[in-house]
Amino acid sequence: MKNRKYIITASKIQNFIVMQMHYNKIFKKYHYCNMAQLRKEDIILREKIKLRLTELREKHGQNKTELSSKVEVDRQNFQAWEKHDIKRGPTIYSINRISKAFGISLKEFFDSDIFKTEKDA
């Protein structure tokens, strides 16, 4: 028994791969579940950004497809940014590209009545 050679068979490799895939699924699921939740004020800000994006797009008479190609963002991502039932929002980098597409600065994007708080009013 001491001189027994360990033989790697195709089935052992396949079992290892299946085990790895199973581990990756569990890890991703666990990692996703433990992601930090947004604070209430962050959720409010995300919704205001969505409103501002819709406001600017309609003001400039562009549809989502036109603007998404101008900003070089997938149309489906762009649509998700404006939907209020979707939790995703644009990053600050995307907002900057959107602002440039409208010919405004990032400051002008956020300089809107939408972002004014009750304290500012």
Secondary structure, 3 states (H helix, E strand, C coil): CCCCCCCCCHHHHHHHHHHHHHHHHHHHHHHHHCCCCCCHHHHHHHHHHHHHHHHHHHHCCCCHHHHHHHHCCCHHHHHHHHCCCCCCCCCHHHHHHHHHHHCCCHHHHHCCHHHCCCCCC
